[in-house]
Amino acid sequence: MIFIGKIYKGRITDRPRSAPPLLTALLVIGVVMQLVLGSLRPPLTATPEDLPPPSPPVLMQLAALGDRVAWSRLLMLWIQNFDNQPGLAIPFRHLDYTRLAGWLETILALDPQSEYPLFVALYLYAGIPDPQRMRIMLDFIHRQFLLDPAKRWRWLAFAAVNARHRLNDTPLALKYLDELALRVEQGKLPQWVLGVRLSILHATGQLESARQLIGGLLYHREVVAPTEIKFLSDWLEKLEADGK
């Protein structure tokens, strides 16, 4: 018993041996090399993904699995979040707007009753200070208007305002307004649309064109409401006064 106690006591009182100097030096060298190599390694960077070209309408209809409206909304969410990629926030000016317009067109083809793609085209994607990309969006709205003038006239009217005041492209604005007058019954358009057209003609000195426009509307009785007749009469008086 005394012998076992001495052995046990001896084990408790033994001091731990220190590591060999060579092993310590190797560990220090390994840590230093790891730090040096880490500083030389290039930082990880996120690579932006390009917007893919739109898929053919037939494939989109098959992918919808019978629910084209739901599929169009999912695609719309995907498009709107495409500029937020992992580790990146892509400015709209870096997106391929031709492909973007193609996707919006595909989404509208899946759900023709929706006006949301037209809304985002005008107020979101055409809102950047990039004339070329803005024209792509306005042209997209114009094409979609031609497919359903009675339902989509307001978007072309807003596009005309953008063309006039943001692009400073008066001919394009008048082209859109002429399309509205040609393809939508006058009684179906609010008074402010005609007011925009007359204002542009007046501001650009086309007073005679403005008079002919008003005269044609009154002569062909395309305007019959008393308030609209007074509106046109006031415009005629203004044009006469400015033309003197």
C-alpha positions as CSV (number, residue, x, y, z in Angstrom):
1,M,0.0,0.0,0.0
2,I,2.9,2.4,0.9
3,F,4.5,1.6,-2.5
4,I,1.3,2.3,-4.5
5,G,0.8,5.6,-2.6
6,K,4.3,6.7,-3.5
7,I,3.8,5.9,-7.2
8,Y,0.4,7.7,-7.2
9,K,2.0,10.7,-5.4
10,G,4.8,10.7,-7.8
11,R,2.5,10.9,-10.8
12,I,0.7,13.9,-9.4
13,T,3.7,15.9,-8.7
14,D,5.4,15.2,-12.1
15,R,5.8,18.5,-14.2
16,P,4.7,18.4,-17.9
17,R,7.6,18.4,-20.3
18,S,8.1,21.4,-22.6
19,A,7.8,20.9,-26.4
20,P,11.0,20.5,-28.3
21,P,12.4,23.8,-29.7
22,L,12.3,22.5,-33.3
23,L,8.6,21.7,-33.1
24,T,7.8,25.1,-31.7
25,A,9.8,26.8,-34.5
26,L,7.9,24.8,-37.2
27,L,4.5,25.8,-35.7
28,V,5.5,29.5,-35.7
29,I,6.7,29.2,-39.3
30,G,3.5,27.5,-40.4
31,V,1.3,30.2,-38.8
32,V,3.3,33.0,-40.4
33,M,3.2,31.4,-43.9
34,Q,-0.6,31.0,-43.6
35,L,-1.0,34.7,-42.8
36,V,1.3,35.7,-45.7
37,L,-0.5,33.4,-48.2
38,G,-3.9,34.7,-47.0
39,S,-2.9,38.3,-47.6
40,L,-1.7,37.5,-51.1
41,R,-4.9,35.7,-52.1
42,P,-7.2,37.9,-54.3
43,P,-10.4,38.9,-52.5
44,L,-13.6,37.0,-53.4
45,T,-15.7,39.0,-55.8
46,A,-19.3,38.4,-57.0
47,T,-19.7,38.2,-60.7
48,P,-22.9,39.8,-62.1
49,E,-25.2,37.5,-64.1
50,D,-26.5,38.7,-67.4
51,L,-30.2,38.7,-68.0
52,P,-30.9,35.7,-70.3
53,P,-32.9,36.1,-73.5
54,P,-36.6,35.5,-73.1
55,S,-37.8,32.0,-73.7
56,P,-40.2,31.2,-76.6
57,P,-43.9,31.8,-75.8
58,V,-44.6,28.1,-76.4
59,L,-42.1,27.0,-73.7
60,M,-43.5,29.7,-71.4
61,Q,-47.0,28.3,-71.8
62,L,-45.8,24.8,-71.2
63,A,-44.0,25.9,-68.0
64,A,-47.1,27.6,-66.7
65,L,-48.8,24.1,-66.3
66,G,-52.2,25.5,-67.1
67,D,-52.0,28.6,-64.8
68,R,-50.6,31.3,-67.0
69,V,-51.6,34.1,-64.6
70,A,-49.7,32.7,-61.7
71,W,-46.7,31.9,-63.9
72,S,-46.6,35.5,-65.3
73,R,-46.6,36.8,-61.7
74,L,-43.7,34.6,-60.7
75,L,-41.8,35.7,-63.8
76,M,-42.5,39.4,-62.9
77,L,-41.1,38.8,-59.4
78,W,-38.0,37.2,-60.8
79,I,-37.5,40.1,-63.3
80,Q,-37.9,42.7,-60.6
81,N,-35.4,41.0,-58.3
82,F,-32.9,40.3,-61.0
83,D,-30.9,43.4,-60.1
84,N,-30.4,42.1,-56.6
85,Q,-28.0,39.2,-57.0
86,P,-26.0,37.5,-54.2
87,G,-23.4,40.1,-53.1
88,L,-24.4,42.6,-55.8
89,A,-26.9,45.3,-56.5
90,I,-26.9,45.8,-60.2
91,P,-27.9,49.3,-61.5
92,F,-30.7,49.3,-64.1
93,R,-28.3,51.0,-66.6
94,H,-26.3,47.7,-66.6
95,L,-29.2,45.6,-67.6
96,D,-29.8,44.5,-71.2
97,Y,-33.0,46.5,-71.9
98,T,-33.7,44.8,-75.1
99,R,-33.9,41.4,-73.3
100,L,-35.8,43.1,-70.5
101,A,-38.4,44.4,-72.9
102,G,-38.6,40.9,-74.3
103,W,-39.3,39.4,-70.9
104,L,-42.0,42.0,-70.2
105,E,-43.6,41.2,-73.5
106,T,-43.6,37.5,-72.7
107,I,-45.2,38.2,-69.3
108,L,-47.9,40.3,-70.9
109,A,-48.6,37.6,-73.5
110,L,-49.2,35.1,-70.6
111,D,-51.6,37.5,-68.8
112,P,-52.9,40.1,-71.3
113,Q,-55.3,41.6,-68.7
114,S,-52.5,42.7,-66.5
115,E,-51.1,46.2,-66.8
116,Y,-48.3,45.8,-64.3
117,P,-45.6,45.2,-66.8
118,L,-46.5,48.4,-68.5
119,F,-46.4,50.2,-65.2
120,V,-42.9,49.0,-64.3
121,A,-41.7,49.7,-67.8
122,L,-42.8,53.3,-67.5
123,Y,-42.2,54.2,-63.9
124,L,-39.4,51.9,-62.9
125,Y,-37.2,51.0,-65.9
126,A,-37.8,54.1,-67.9
127,G,-37.0,56.3,-64.9
128,I,-33.2,56.2,-65.3
129,P,-31.3,59.0,-67.0
130,D,-30.4,57.0,-70.0
131,P,-32.1,58.1,-73.2
132,Q,-31.4,54.9,-75.1
133,R,-32.8,52.6,-72.5
134,M,-35.8,54.9,-72.0
135,R,-36.6,54.8,-75.7
136,I,-36.5,51.0,-75.5
137,M,-39.2,51.0,-72.8
138,L,-41.3,53.6,-74.5
139,D,-41.2,51.6,-77.7
140,F,-42.2,48.5,-75.8
141,I,-45.3,50.4,-74.4
142,H,-46.1,51.6,-77.9
143,R,-46.0,48.1,-79.3
144,Q,-48.2,46.8,-76.5
145,F,-50.7,49.7,-77.1
146,L,-51.2,48.6,-80.7
147,L,-52.2,45.2,-79.5
148,D,-55.0,46.5,-77.3
149,P,-55.6,50.3,-77.8
150,A,-58.9,50.4,-75.9
151,K,-57.3,49.0,-72.7
152,R,-53.8,50.4,-72.9
153,W,-54.3,53.9,-74.2
154,R,-53.3,55.6,-70.9
155,W,-49.9,54.0,-71.0
156,L,-49.2,55.5,-74.4
157,A,-50.5,58.9,-73.2
158,F,-48.0,58.8,-70.2
159,A,-45.3,57.6,-72.6
160,A,-46.0,60.7,-74.7
161,V,-45.6,62.9,-71.7
162,N,-42.2,61.3,-70.9
163,A,-41.1,61.6,-74.5
164,R,-41.9,65.3,-74.4
165,H,-40.5,66.3,-70.9
166,R,-37.8,63.7,-70.2
167,L,-36.5,62.9,-73.7
168,N,-37.2,66.3,-75.1
169,D,-38.4,64.5,-78.2
170,T,-41.5,66.4,-79.4
171,P,-41.9,64.5,-82.7
172,L,-42.1,61.2,-80.8
173,A,-44.6,62.6,-78.3
174,L,-46.8,63.9,-81.1
175,K,-46.5,60.5,-82.9
176,Y,-47.8,58.7,-79.8
177,L,-50.6,61.3,-79.4
178,D,-51.6,61.0,-83.1
179,E,-51.8,57.2,-82.6
180,L,-54.1,57.7,-79.7
181,A,-56.4,60.0,-81.7
182,L,-56.4,57.5,-84.6
183,R,-57.0,54.3,-82.7
184,V,-59.2,55.3,-79.7
185,E,-62.5,57.1,-80.0
186,Q,-62.3,60.7,-78.8
187,G,-65.1,60.2,-76.3
188,K,-63.1,57.4,-74.6
189,L,-60.1,59.6,-73.9
190,P,-60.1,62.1,-71.0
191,Q,-59.8,65.8,-71.7
192,W,-56.2,66.0,-70.4
193,V,-54.9,63.8,-73.3
194,L,-56.2,66.3,-75.8
195,G,-54.9,69.1,-73.6
196,V,-51.4,67.6,-73.7
197,R,-51.5,67.4,-77.5
198,L,-52.7,71.0,-77.8
199,S,-50.1,72.2,-75.3
200,I,-47.3,70.6,-77.3
201,L,-48.5,72.1,-80.6
202,H,-48.8,75.5,-78.9
203,A,-45.4,75.3,-77.2
204,T,-43.7,74.4,-80.5
205,G,-45.4,77.2,-82.4
206,Q,-47.7,74.9,-84.5
207,L,-50.7,77.1,-83.9
208,E,-52.3,76.3,-87.3
209,S,-52.1,72.6,-86.6
210,A,-53.7,73.2,-83.2
211,R,-56.5,75.2,-84.8
212,Q,-57.1,72.5,-87.5
213,L,-57.3,69.9,-84.7
214,I,-59.9,71.8,-82.8
215,G,-61.9,72.6,-85.9
216,G,-61.9,69.0,-87.0
217,L,-63.2,67.8,-83.6
218,L,-66.0,70.4,-83.6
219,Y,-66.9,70.0,-87.2
220,H,-67.2,66.2,-87.1
221,R,-68.9,66.4,-83.7
222,E,-66.4,64.2,-82.1
223,V,-66.8,66.4,-79.0
224,V,-70.4,67.0,-77.9
225,A,-70.2,67.4,-74.1
226,P,-70.7,71.1,-73.0
227,T,-67.6,71.1,-70.9
228,E,-65.4,69.8,-73.7
229,I,-66.8,72.3,-76.2
230,K,-66.0,75.1,-73.8
231,F,-62.5,73.6,-73.3
232,L,-61.9,73.7,-77.0
233,S,-63.4,77.2,-77.4
234,D,-61.1,78.5,-74.7
235,W,-58.2,77.0,-76.6
236,L,-59.3,78.6,-79.8
237,E,-59.4,82.0,-78.1
238,K,-55.9,81.5,-76.7
239,L,-54.6,80.4,-80.1
240,E,-56.2,83.4,-81.8
241,A,-54.7,85.8,-79.2
242,D,-51.2,84.2,-79.5
243,G,-51.3,84.2,-83.3
244,K,-51.8,88.0,-83.6
